[in-house]
């Protein structure tokens, strides 16, 4: 420790207690180490190197890639990641931003971190940077004249995407050319070839001096002296070749300001630019706005702006959401704010899903006819050649051969456009005819919202107090969800500020200034409403702003493809036959030189794998409580409650309600239902004393804005979704369940239960809300269809999911078979597997035509409009059925019945001491009582009409910013409490203590098991005429390719039936996938190392019983897939040359051990891990430690 000086100590904020931080400085080099004490199994390290650029060649990004190829002390490729895996990690990683590069590693426990970090630092400080590494990892021209390389492939896939073009477009208006933020730090494909390996070496010498590095290490019971001793013993901090006169402040002098930036123009307060991006459709675009931000040292203003933005946009009831999204004719499908906390800060607001109206389309068409060009990226300087290529019309013709990549819904799209144009022509909806991309229109709408807020917003201080309280709680939530990421995000701004702004580098670094964030938040809670109005005026309303219009162009994909082909031909002509042959040799030799080379001598130097059983863990206890009373069918759709106690600051509630009994005609409505719950009006019941002294239940109507506000004020997080891992139109698994989940501060558990159940049971569906949500969902589908990765998932789900019988003969299918047929029972599917899930019902294939019909019916106010609302109500009713009714309806529909269940997650000791409830300390009893009471109210009023729409229309209109409790003259419905109690008794409910059987059981009425949950494993469809087993989807919106290959792989076994051999078979399969997919493994070397694709992997989806090989962002997907097939063939003939021997298997096992440990590293992870284990009851972890290390176990 004598070589290191303890420079400072501070404590970062935490949910329950502060997080200690210690800063050390190496006396010889001034390199700093920041140690953060975080309990739990994970240890992380981030090596932070401030880096800047003056062009878009991508120097920091390419150097980041090359660092992993070898170092002075460890030159063999593969050593770093093999060591990382053996240190209980999945490998090293890195990322590049505009003003710094970060190198990351995460291990299970501190022992592995102590071994890997010094070696990682050696790679960062002393990379080999050989020319052959540059060839494979950065850029080369192959023997066919194609431009390839890992970095080149990555950027080719990104640089023409809507998101990347918008981000760069905004930065080029906000910053001058003298600042790093003006450029693309990852590199642009026209510029990457202009870089040489010597340029990268010079860049490393300039920026990678130890004094310009800070290492943040976080974990439990860290031992700084152990890491320091290793660094000194191995001389890693010595002999760094750097520019001794280097001063990073000269590379980016913040003091010069932004005088030359477009936003500083004195001619206008709005600088606007239009950028076109490739897309198969031309239906929706996006718009971004930016402002200059405060000083990075002005933490109070930064925090205040974060809170202000939360108020302006976080919920659907917020001012910006109300003005742009939540309206009959939405101007956007989503709005988002961001405070960019870089050294030179900026403020952004981004609108996505902005409809391209008929006027814009007509203007684009006219522009093409006139031969006009479209800007595609900003300045037309030399580095933008290619990306800013003119959108010429030379070869457009009739787009022969291109129509095949249009959706089969093309006719529907055309008819929709015609309908829209007819509406506009007739003047039926002038608002819908407005061109949203008309100069000044959107900008004017933003100013209108801001002016309203500055003039009339926040008349009551308590309104912002609730937002501040939520902001504080969300910070605590982020710290609990990922404490390592939270700690690093608090420290990075200080590290960069010291590098770029502090002139006297002999001063101690002020690291940890964000430690007082809660103090600042507390201060802001006391300010007057005028403070917030002034804040909006100062930073948003009065300053100059920039604007970027992102407009889709269906022809740009062809233009980009033609440009790539033209460039390839130019290279072929330039190199000639001899030159191309030479390139082929250069690439072949480079690939050979960069193969993983782990010799027995090197392997012998590897440290032993740490004992995973000694890795710290967070405490987790779980128990099961049955809610079934013997001989009594309680009207609850769940039978079992899983109670989990762990280190959490909150209480978590997850209702898992079965959908297997749902009528088939309701399933397409599930996406609408999940999006409308928490976003619709409600009739909230409240107990009062009537005029005559009798107890009454009053139902207060809350409009949807008030419901959203109430939910935001009460809950920390909430979700309504079909299945787990829901992404609106898809879910990871268990789509046969509807998930209602929420978390809240632990003192609000009963209130949390009440609100969740009231929202479920008393939500009202209205035509206006359904129309708005349906339109926004349809817009999101358009955006989803532009993403290669998303479409890969959509198509693979369709090909591997059995189609229900009814879907073959209804309008929800694109092709309707009108031939008369005998009635098909829903259980008669394309597969003999019994159908449980709703994957196809919620998929884009079903939802796109379905949502269009819903919008059409509601816009035209047809007779079907009321039926839509009734079907949504029927879904709600189905979710509230008792288990016996679920079983009966499932049988009636020909489906397999499944039982619902609940998970409750609570802090350790919940119900004791300060956590004790006044009525009861048992969370299951609290939940059951609230369910029974709320359901009793629901049943008692089910015969009453709670539809008070006429009264609602006549009531006082609520301002979007008005809190729910300020509503007046709202209609209410009253029923006596005696009626409710009579209904409860008639339903065989009881609120007595004996209603809860606390014994551990998963069985109840009809012998239906809760766990393990029934599942539908993947079975290939029977080969028949016209049944494809491969699909090619041309997409105009992407410039690289994606591929997936799927085969059946069912390795989930139930404990009472599984043999030891089957357990080993399961783990061996997962282990093989790890061996093949790991960094520097067989797939990595054969595909990424050759420059065919940026990413590839093979994995097993346990629940659906699929093994999938996936290629991402590929420049040459055919060669990538051929390389994969060759690996499979080699495994048949020369197993060990591909998979390796004992060393490789041990290494993969260590990586698997890390993943198992990390599943339980946080409270949220622990809750998911316990639930997964109960649902699928497969004990992979049983085999984790103690599996004999025999290669044959993988067979």
N, C-alpha and C positions, 0 to 999 in steps of 0.2 A: 504493500500500500504506500511505500515511501515515494513512489513515482507518480502518485495521484493525490490531488488536493481536493478535499471536500469543500466545494465552493458555496453551496447554499442548501437550505432545506425549507420545504414548503409543504402545504397540504391541499390537494385538489378536493372539490366537493364530492360527496357521496350520498346515497339515499339514507343511510343510517349512521355512518361515521365518516370522517375525512379520510382521504387516501394519501398516505405519506409519500413525498417525492424528495429524493436526494440527488444533487448535481455534483459530479466529480469532474475535474479537469486534469488531463495528462500534462505534467509539468514540461516535458520535452517538446511536445507538438501542439499543445492547446486543444487537442481533441477532447470533446466533452461526452460524458456518459450520464444519462439521466435514469435513475432506478425508481420504479413506481411499484409500491407494494399493493398487490391485488391478490386476494385469497382465491383459491380454486385450483383446478388441475392444469390450467394453461399457463405457459410462459411464452411471451412474445418479445421480439426485438425489431425495431425499425431503424435502419441506418439512413439518416437524412442528409442529403448533399444538396445545398443550394446551387442551382444551375440555371443559366439563362441562354437564350439564343438570339441571333441577329438575322436569321433566315429560316426557311422552312425545309431545310434538308433533313432535319430530325437527328441532329448530333447527340443530344442527351438520351434519346430513345434508343438509338442504335448502340450506344455505349452500354446502356442498361442491359441490352440483350447479350452483348459480347462478354460482359463481366462473368457470366455463368459458364463460360467455355473453358476456363482453366486459369490458374494463377502461378506466380513464381514458385511458391513452395508446394503447390498441388496442381501440376500442369495437366494431369490426366483428366480428360473429359469424363464426366460421370461421377467423379470422386465426391464433389460437393453434395449432389443430391442423394447419392448412396449413403453418405455419412448422415445427411439430414434425416433420411428415412430411418436409419438405425438409431438415431437419437430420439425416436418416437415423434416423427413429424411426417407430413405428406410432401415436404420439399420446400425449397426456397422460392421466393417470388419477388416481383418488383413492379413499380409503376412510375410513370413520368408525368409531371404536371408542368405548367408554364414556368414556374419559378423554383422547383426543386424536384429531385429524384429520390424515391424512397425504395429501399431494399428491405424485404420483410421475411421473417422466419417465425414459425410458431411450433412449440414442442409441448409434449405432455410432461410436465414437471421441470424442475430447475436443472437436473443433472444433464439432460440432453442439451439444454441451452448452453451450459458451460462448455460443452464439447464442440458444438457447431458454430457458435458465434465467432470465435477467433479465426476459424477457417473461412467463414463467410467474409469477415473483414479483410483477410488476406486476398480474397478474390476481388473485393472492391478496391483495395489499395494497390494491388500488384497484378492486374489482369495481364494475360499473355498477349492478347490483341494480335494474333497471327493473321496473315492475309487469307489463309484458307478458311479461317473462322468467319471472316468478313464475307467470303463467297457464299457460304451456306446460310449464315444467320441474317445477313443484311440484304445483299443484292448480287445477282448474277444474271447473265444471259446464257440460256442453255443451248444445246446443240440444234434446236429448232428455231432459235431466235426469240424465244419467249423470255420475258422478264420475270424473274422469280427471286426467292429469298424470303425468310420468315418475316422480317420487318416489312418488306415490300408487299407481301401478301396481306399482312394485317392492315396496312394503311389503304391498300386498294379496296379492301372490303368496307372500310369506314368512311373514306374521305368524301364520297358522294351521297352519304346518307343525309336525310333531312336534319337530324339532330346535330351532326357534326358541322354541316354547312351553316346552320343557324348560329351555333356557338362561335364559330370562326367569324361569321359575318358581323355579329354583335361586337366582338373584340376588336375587329378592324375599324369600327366606327368609334369605339370608346377610347382606344389607345393609339399613340403615335408610333411610327415605324421605329423609333429609337428604343421602344420597350419590348421586352420579351413576349408580352401578352398579345402583341399584334400578329405573332407568327404561330404556325402549327408545330408544336414541339415534337410531335410524333413523326413528322415528315410528310411531305406530299409526294406522290409518285413521280410527278415530273421533275422534282428536285432531288430525290434520293439518289438517282444515278450520277448526279454532279458531285457527290461526296466521295472521298477516298478514305482508305484505312489510315493513312497518315493524318488526315484531318481529325479522325477520332482519337488517335494517339495524342495529338496536340491538345485536343479538348480535355482529355483525361489529365494531362500534365497541368493544365490551367486550373481546373475546378476541383480535382480530387486530392487536395492537400488535407492532411489530418485536421488542420485548424479550421477547415471549412466543413467539418463533419460533426454531427451529433448523433449519438446512438441512444435511443430510448428503449430501455429493457423493463418489462413489466412481468410480475409473477408473484408467487407465494414463497416467502422465506428465501429471497434471493441472496446470493453470496458474491458481492462485488469483488472481493479479494481473490476469489477463485478465477474469475474471468480475467482480472488484471494480471495475475501471476502467469497465466497461459500466454497472454499477449507479450509480456516481457520475455518469458523464456523462449518463445518462438521468434522473437525479434520482428514481430509483425508491424510494429509502428516505426520501424527503421527502414531507411533506404528507399523512401518514396520519391520517385522522380517527378518533381513539380516545378512550376514557375515560381521562384522565390519572391519575385516582385509582384506577384498576383494580388490584386485588390478587387474583390467582387463588386464593391461599390462603384468602381469605374465601369464595370460591365453593364450595370443598370443603375444609373443615377436617378433616384426617385425625386431628388430636389429639382430636377429640370421640369417636372410637371408634365402636362399633356398639351402644351401650347399648339403642337402640330396635329393633334388628334381631330378628326372630323367633327366630334361633338363640340369642340371649342369654336366652331364657326360663329362669327358675329352676325352673319346674314340671316340666320334662322334659329329658332329654339328647337326645331325638330329636323334631324338629319335622317333621311329615309333611303332605304335600298331594297331592291327586289332581287331575289335569288330563286332560280328555278332548279328543281331537283328531279331525278328520274323516278317515275312511278307508273304503274300499269293503269291507274285511274287518275282522273283529274277532278275528283270530287271534294277533297278537303286539303287544306294546307295548314300553315301555322304562322303566328306573328309573334315577334319578340321585341321587347323594349328594354332599354338600359339607361342608367343614370350613373354619374360619378358618385362614389361612396365616401364615407368619412375616413379619417386617418385610422390606420390599424391600431394605434395606441389609444384611440378614443373608444374604450371598451364599453362605456355606458351607452353611447349613441348606437354602437353596433348591437348591443343587447336590446335596446329600446326599439330599434328597427326590426329586429327579429320578432319581438312581441307585436309590434304594429302590423307586420305582415301576417302574423298568425290571425289577428283580428280581421284583417281585410280579406283573407282568402281561405282559411283552413276548412271551414265547414260549408255546406250548401246554403246555410243561412247567412253567410258573410256577405258584405257589400259587393265584392267583385264576382262572387259566384252567382249572386242574385241578378246582377246586371248583365252577365255574359253567358252563364251556363244554365241556370235554373229558370228557364223561360219557355214559352210555348214554341218559339222559333229560336233555338239557341244560337248564339254567335260563336260559341266554342264548346267543345266537349270537356275541356279541363283548363284550369288556370293555376299557375304556380309562381310563387315569388322565391327569390334567392338572394341572400346577402353573400356575395363572393368575398370571402375573408382573405384574399391574397394581400400582398404588400401594398399594392395600389388597388384599393377595394372598388367594387362596383355593385350596383343594385339592379336586379333583373326581374322582369315579369314576363312569363311565357304563356301564350295561348295556343293550345293544340286543338286539332279537330275543327278548324275554322272552315265552314262550308264555302266552296267555290260556287258562287251563284251564277245564273245564266249570263249576266252581263259580263262577268270576268271571263267566262268561257268564250263568249262571242268576241271579246277584245283579243284574247289569245289567238283565236282562229283568224281574225282579221290581220293580226300582226304577222302570222305565218304567211298569209296570202300576199302580204306586202313585202315579204322577204326580210322582215325585221329580225333583229337578233335579240336574244335574251341573256342578260347577265347571269352568271352562275357562280358567284363566289366573291364578288367585290372587285378590288383593284385588278387591272389587267397587266400587272407587272410581270416580269419574266418568270417568276416562280409560280405564277398561276397558269402558265400555259398548260392546256390540257384540262385542268379543273375549270378554268374559266372559258373553255372552248365555246366558240359561237355556236348557237343552236340553229344551224342552217337547215334548209328545206330541200337540199339538192336531190336526195334519194328517197324522199318520203313516199311518193307514188301512192299506191293503194295499200301499202303495208302487207303485201302478199307474204304469206308464211308467218305473219306475226299474230294473226287473229287467234291462233290456237292457244295463246297464253292468256286470253281473256277469260273471265269467269263465265261459266255456263249460264250465269244470271244476266248476261249482257242484254238480252232482250228486255228483261225486267228493268235494268238500269235505264235503257233508252226510253222505255215507256214512262218511267218515273220522271226523267228529264222532260219529256213531252208534257206530262201532267203539270209539272212545275211551271213550265213556260206558259201553258194555257192559263193556269191560275194567275200568273203575273199579268198576262195580256188582258185578262178580264178584271184585273184590279181587285181580286178577291183577298189578296194578302200583300199589301204594299210593303210591309216590313220584311217579308220573306223574299221580296224582289230586290231588296237593297244589296248593292255590291259592297261586300265587306272589305274588299281590297281597294276600294276607291280612296284616292288620296285624301287624307284628313279624317275619314269617317271613324275608323277604329280609335285613332288618337283622340278624337273628340269625345268618344264614349268614355275613354279612360279619364280624361279631364273632368267630365261631368260627374263621375263617381267620386273623384278626389275633391272636387269643389264642394260637393254635397257634404262630404265628411268634414272638410275644413270649416265649412260654414255652420253645419248643424249637428255634427256627430258627437257622440259621447256626452249627452247632457247629464248623465248620471255616472259618478265615479265608480260605483259598484260594478258597472258593466265591464270596464277594463280590469277591475280587480279580479273578476272571474277568469278573464283571459290570462292574466298574469299568474294566477294560481294554477291554471292548466299548463302554462309554459313551464313553471317550476316542476310540476309533476311529470311532464314529458321529458324533461332533462333527467330526472331520476329514473324514468323508464329506460331511456337510452343508456344510462350508466349500468343499469341492471342487465339489459339485454346484451350489451357488449362492452364491458368495462375497459377492455384493452383499447378498443377503437376510440372510445370516449376520451380516455386519458391522452392518447396520442393527438387527437384533434384539438384538445385544450393546449397542448404543449407546442405544436408545430408553429402557430403564429408567432410565439415569442422567439423560437429558434430562428425563424426567417427574419424577424425584425432586427435581431442582434446582428445577423449577417449583412443585411442590406442597408440598415439605418444607423447602427451604432458606429461612430467613427473611431472611438477609442477602444480598441479591441483588448486593451489590458484590463479593462473593467470587467467585473464578474457579469456573466450573462443573466439578464432578468428573466429567468424561466419560471413560469407558474403564475403569471399575472392574472390568469383567468380563475385563480383560486378563490377570488372574492365575488364570483358571479352571483351567488345567492344573496350576498349583501347588496349588490347592485339591484337585483330583482326586488328585494325588500324595499329599497329606496324608491324604486319606480312605482311601487304599490301606493305610495303616499302622495304622488304628484297629482295636480289638478288636471281635469280633462283638457284644458287649454294646451297643456304640454304636448299631448298627443296630436292635437290639431296643428300646432306649430311645427311639430316634427314632420308631419305629412307635407305641410306647405314648404318647409325648408329643403327637404330632400327629394320630393316627388312632384309637387305641383308647380313650383316656380322655376326650378332649374331646367336647363336644356336636356333633351333626351334624344336617344337614337331609336330607330325603328327598322326592323328587317321583316319584309314580307317573304314567306316561303311558299312558292307556288309549284304544284306538281306539273310535270310535263311528260306525257306518255311517250314522246319521241326521243327523249334524252338517253334512255337506256340503249336504244339502237345507235345513237350518235357516239356514246361512250364505247360501245362494243366495236364500232367501226374504227374509232380512234386507236383502240388497243390493237386491232388487226393491222391497221396501217402502220403503227409503230413497229409491230413484229416484222412486217414486210420490209420496212426501212432498215431494220437491224439485219435481216437476212441479206439484203442487198449490200449493206455496209460491210459485213463480215465476209461474205462470200463463202464458198464451200470449204475452203481451207480454214478460214477463220472460225466457222461454226464447228468444224471438226476439232479445232484447238480448244474452243469453249467447252465442248463435250468432255475433252480430256481434263481440262482445268476443274470442271465441276465434279467429275468422277474422282479425281485425286483429292479434291477438297472434302468430299463426302467420306472417302476412305480415311483421310487424316483426322476427321472429327468423329469417328466412331468411338463409342464408349470403350475404354481400355482399362479394365480393372484386373490387373495381373495378380497372381497368387501372392507376390511379394507386397503389393499395395494393400491387398485385402488383409494380410497379416498385421498391418499397422493400424487397422481400424480398432477403435475402442469397443469394449463389450456393450451390448444393448442394455440400457438401463432397465431396472426391474419395474415394470409397469404397475405392479401391485403396490408400490410405494409412492405412486403419484398421488398428490393431495386430491381429495374429493370434496364436493359440497354435500352436506347431509341431506339424505332423501329417505323419507319413510312413506309407505303407502298402505292403505287398507281399503277393503271393499265393504260397503254397507248396502244391504238389500232394502228396497222401499216397498217390497211386497208383503202384505199382511196375509197370513195363512187363511185361505178360504174367502178372501176378499179381493175383488178385482178393482183396485183403485184406478180411477181414470187418469192415469199418467202414461205417456208413451215411452217411459223408461223404467227399467226394473232395478238398475244397479247404479250406485254412485261410487266412483273411485276417488278417494280422498288422499291427496298428496301434500305432505308437509316438507318444505325446503326453505332455503335462504332466499326469500322474496320479500320485497317491500310492499307487495300488493296482494289482493285476493283475486283469484282467477276462477271463472266459471265457464264451462263449456258444455252446452246441451247438444247431444248427438241424437237427432230424431230420425227414425227410419222413414224411407221413402219407397220401400219395395211394394207397399200396398197401394201406391198412388195410381189413380186411374190414368190410362195412357194418354188421353186427350189433354191432361194437365201438364205433362212433363215439359213440353216446349215453353211453358210459362215460368219455369223455375228460375231462369236468369232474370227475368223481370222481377219476380218475387224477391230474390236475394238482393237486388239493387234497390227495391222500394222499401224493404224493412229498414228502419232507422231513418228513412228519408220521406216518410209520409205522415199525414195528420193522424192523430189518435184521439180516442175518448178515454181520458185518464180517470179512473175511479178514485174518489176520496170520501172518507167517512166524515159525516157532519151530524150535528144535532138539529133536528127539524124544529119548526115553529112550535109544535106541541110537545117538544121535549123528547120525541122518539128518535132513535138512531136511524139515519138514512145514508144511503150511498149516492153521492153526487158524481155524475160523469161530466167532467169538464172537457170541452173540446179544445185541443191544441192544434193549431195549423202546423204544417210540416216544418216551418222555420223554427217554431217554438220547440218542437220535438227535438230537432237537431241541436238547438241550444241547450236544452235540458240534458240530452245525452252527453254533449261535450263537457258540461259542468259537473256531471255525476261520474262519468266513466273515464278511465285513462285511455282505454282502447276498446274497440268493439268490432265484431265481424258477423255478417250473415252470409253463408256460402254453401254451395253444393259441394260436399266432400272436403278433404284436407288439401292444403296447398292450392287453393282455388285462385285462378287467374281470370275470373269472369266467365270465359268461354271454355275453360278446361280446368281439370283438377288433377293432382298427383295420384290420389287414391281415395277409395271409399266414397265414390260418387253416389252410392246408395243411401247416404246419410245427408241430412241437412244440419249444418253446424251453426249454432248461435253461440257466440263466445264474447266475453267481455272481461275486463279487469278494472279494478278500482282500488282506491286507497283502503287499507285494511279496516279502517273504522266505518266504512260504508258498505259492509258486506250485505246486510239486509236490504238496504236501499238499492244496491246493485241488483240483487235478485228481483226485487219488485219492479224495477224499471225494465229489466230485460224481458220479464214475463208479460208485463203490461204492453210493451211494444209488440210482442209476438201476438198477443190475444186481441188487442183492441186497435190495431192499425186499420185505418180506412184507406181504401184504394179509390182514387178519383181519376177521371178521364184526363184532366190536365197534367197531373203528375205522371201518369202512365205514358202519356204522349211525349212529355219532355224527356223522361228517362229512356224511352224507346228510341227517340231520335239520337240521343247521345250515345247509346249503345251501338246503333247502326253506324255512327261515325267512327267509333272505336274499332269496329270490324274493318272498316276501310283502311285505317292506319295499321292494324294488325296484319292485313294481307300484303303489306309492303315489306314486312320483315321476314328474311329467309329462315331464321331460326324458329320463329313463331309458326310459319307455314309448315315447316318440317314436322312440328308437333301436331298440327291440325291434321295433316294428311296421314301421318302414322297412326293417330288415334282412329281415324276413319277405317284404315286398312286392318286394324287389329281388334276392333270392337264389333261384336255381333250386332246386326241390325234387327230391331224388333219387327215382328210381323206387320204391325200397323204402319210402320214407317215405309213399307214397300208400296202402299196404296193410298197415301194421303198427299195433300198439297204441300206438306212439309218436305217432301222429297223434290229434288229438282226435276226428275223425270217421273211422270205419273203414268202408271200402267192402268189403262182404262179397260182392259180386258176383264169381263166378268169372271170372278173366281169364287170358290167356296170361301166362307169366312175363315180367316186365319186366326188361330188362337195366339195371343201375345207370346206364349211360351214357345211357339214354333218359330225358331229363328234360323239365321243362316248357319249357326253353330249349334251343336247338340248341348253345349254348355248352358246351364240355367242362367238366365239374364237377371242381374241384380242392379247394375249401375245405371247412371244417367249420362254417361260420357257423350254419347251421340246426341242426346236431347239438348245438351247445353253447348254443343260444338258449333263452330262457325257454319258448318254445312247446314245445320237445322236453323240456326238463329238468323242468318242473313235473310233468307226469304220470309221467315216468320215475322221478324221485326218490321220488315217493309210492309207486310200485310197489316200488322197492328197499327202502324203509323197511318196507313191509308184509311183503315176503318175509322180511326179516331178523328182524323182530319175531316173526313167526309160525314162524320157523325151518323154512321149507318146503324142498322139494328144490331149489328154484331158488337158494337161498342159496349153495350151494357153486358153482353156475354163475357167480354174480356174481364171486366171487373168481377163478375160472378165466379169465373174460373180461378182468379187469384184468391178470392175468398174461400173457394173450395180447397185450395192447397193448404191454407191456414187451418181449416177445419180438419183436414186429413192428418195434419201434424199433431193435433191435440187428441187424437183417438187413444183409447186405452189399448193395452197390449192385446187383449182378446179380440178387439175390433181390428187391430193391425193384422193379426193372424188370419182372421176371417176374410178380410178384404184381399190379402195377399193370395189366399187360396182361390178366391173368386176370380182374380185377375190372372191366375196361372203363374204367379211368381213365388219365389222362395221367401218366406217370412224372415224378418230380422228384428231383433230387439234393440230398442234405444237404450242409451246409457248417458251418464253425466260424469264429468270430471270436475272436481273442486280442488284448486290449489291454494294453500294458505301458508302463512309464515309459521315457522316452528314455534310451538307454544301458543298457537292461536286459540283463543277461548280462555287463556289463563292470564292472570295478572292484568296488565294494562290492556290486553286484547279482549278481555272478557266482555261479552254482551250482557245487557241488563236482563234479558228474558232467558236466554239459553246460550251456552257456549258451543253447541254442537252445530257445525255448519250444515250437515245433512238435514237435521231437524228444521233449521231455519229455512233451507231451500224447500223442503217438503211442505212446511206450513204456508209459505208464501205461494207455492204452486197451488195448493189446495184452495187457499182463499181466493187467489186470482182466478183460478179455473171455475170456482163456484160462482163468482161474479159473471164470468163469461157465459156459463150455462144459464144463469138466472136471467140474463139479458139477451140470450140468443133468440128468443121469440120476439124481442122488442126491436123496433127499428131505430138504430142509432144513426141513421143517415139523416143528418141535419143540414144538408147542403143548402137548402133554401135559407135557413136561419143564418148559416155561415156567410152566405153572400150578402145578407142584410146587415151583418155585424160590422163593427169597426174594422177597417183594414189596417193590418199591422205593418209597421215599417220593417224593412229587412233587419235593421240593427236593434229593433226593440226586443228586450228579453221576454221570455214567455210569460213571466209572472206579471208583466205590466199590461197584458191584454185586458180589455174591458168589454162588457156586453156580449160575451161569448155565450152561446146556447149551452144549456146543461140538461141532463136527464137524471131524474131522481127515482130510486127504488128503495124500499124499506130493507133494513138489515135482516129482518125476520124472513123475508122472501129468500135472501141469499142463504141463510142458514138452513132453510127448508130444502133448498136445492142441493146443498152440500150433503145433507142427510139422505136425500133420495138417491144420491149418486154413490152411496156406500163409502163416503169419505169420512175420515176421522182425524181430528187434530190432537188426539190423546197421545201421550208418550208411547203407548204400546204400538202405535202404527208403524214404527220404524224397527225393523228387525236388524239388529246390528251384527248378526252372525255373518261370517264370510261365505257368501254363496253367489253363484251366477245363474241359478236356475229359478224359475218361477212357474207361472201358469203355463199349461200345455207343454211343460218340459222344454221350452224354448231357451237355448243357451245364449247368453250375452257374449261370452268370450270362450273360445276364439270366435271371431266374427266370421260368418259365411262369406265366401269370396268367389269371384268369377275368374279363374285363370285363363290366360290367353290360349286359344286353340286356333290353328290356321284354318281358314275357311276351306271347305271342300273344293277341289279344283273342278271347275265347270266352265262351260262355254261362256266367254265374256267376263270371267272373274279374274281380274288382274292380280299378279303377285309382284308387280313393279309399276311404278308411276313416275313419269317425268313431268315436272311442272316448270315451264318457262316463266320467268319473272322479270319484268322490265325494270323493277325498282332496285335490284341488287346487282352488284358488279363482281361478286364472287359466289361460289356455289356451296350448297349444303347437301349432305347425304346421310341417310340412316338405313341400316339393314337390321331386321328384327327376326329372331327365331324364338320358338317356345323354350322356356327354361324354368320349370316349376321345381323349386328346391325348398319350399316351405313345408315343414312336416309338423304334425301335431304331437306334443310330448307323449301322449299315451300310446301312440302308434309308431313313433319314430324309433329306429334302431341306431346304435352307435355309428354304424357305417353311413347312415343317412345324414347324421349330424356332421360327420367328417366331409361328406359329399357337399353339403351346403357351404361349409366354410372354405373348402378347397376351391369351389367354383368362384367364390368372391375373391379368394386369394389370387387365382389365375388372372382375373380381370385387373387386379391391382398390379401384378407383375407386368402385364402387357401394356397398361396405360400409364404407368408412372413416368415422371419426367426422366428423360434420357433412357427410357425403356425401349422395347422393340418397336412399338408403334411410333413413338416419338422420333426415333432414329430413321425409320423407313419412310415416314411421311413428312413430318415437320422438318426433319433434318435435310430432306431433299428439296424443300421449298414447295412441295405440292399443296400444302394447306397449313393454316395457322394452328389449328387444333384438331385433335382426334382422340377418341377414347372408346373403350368397350365397358359396358356396365350391365348390371342385373337389376331389374325392377321386381323386387320380391313379391309384392302384392299381386301384380298382374301377370307374373310368371313370364317375363320377357327378358331376353338378352339382346342388347342393342349395340351395334357398332355405329358410331357417329363421326362424321367429318364436318368441320366448321370452317367457314371462310377459306374455301379452297380455290386456288388459281387453276389447278388441274385435277378435278375430282376423279376422273377416270384413272389416271396414274396412281392417285392416292388409294383408290379402292383396289386396284390391281396389286399394290404393295401389301395391302391388308390380306388379300387372298393368298398371296405368296407366303406370308407369315403363317397362315393356317395350314397351308400345304407342307411347309417346312416342319411344323410341329408334328406332323404325321411321320416324317422320315428322319428328322434330326432334332428331336425334342430338346436336348440340352443346349444346342447352339442358339435356340430361340429363347427358351424359358430360363436357362441357366441351371445352376445346381443349388447346393445347400445355402450358399451365401445369398443368392438372389431371393430365395424363399424366406430366409430369416429377415432380410431387409423388407420384403413386402409385408411380412407378419408384423414387424415393428410399426410400419405405416398404418396397418389396420388397427393396431393397438391404440395409436394416436386417435384415429377416428372414433373408436369406441369410447375413449376417455372424453373426447370433446362433445359427444352426444349429451353428456351430463355436466358440462362445464358451467352452465348458467341455469338460472331458475327456469327460464322458458324452455331451454333444452332438456332439463330434467323432466318437466311436465310432459313434453312430447315423447321422450324416451320411455317413460313409464306407460303412457297410453299405447304407444306402438307395441310394446312388449305384451300388453294385455290383449290387444286386438288380434295380433297374428300369432301370439304364443310360439315364437320360434326363438330358440336360445342360442344364437350365433356366438354370443360372448362366452358361452360355456366352453367352447373349443379354443378360445383365444390364447389362453396361456396353458401350456402343457401339451399342445399338439406336437406329436413326434415329427421331427424335421426330416421327412422322407419325401423326395420329389414325387414318388408314385402316388402320394395322397391326392394330388391334383387330378389324376386320371379319372 
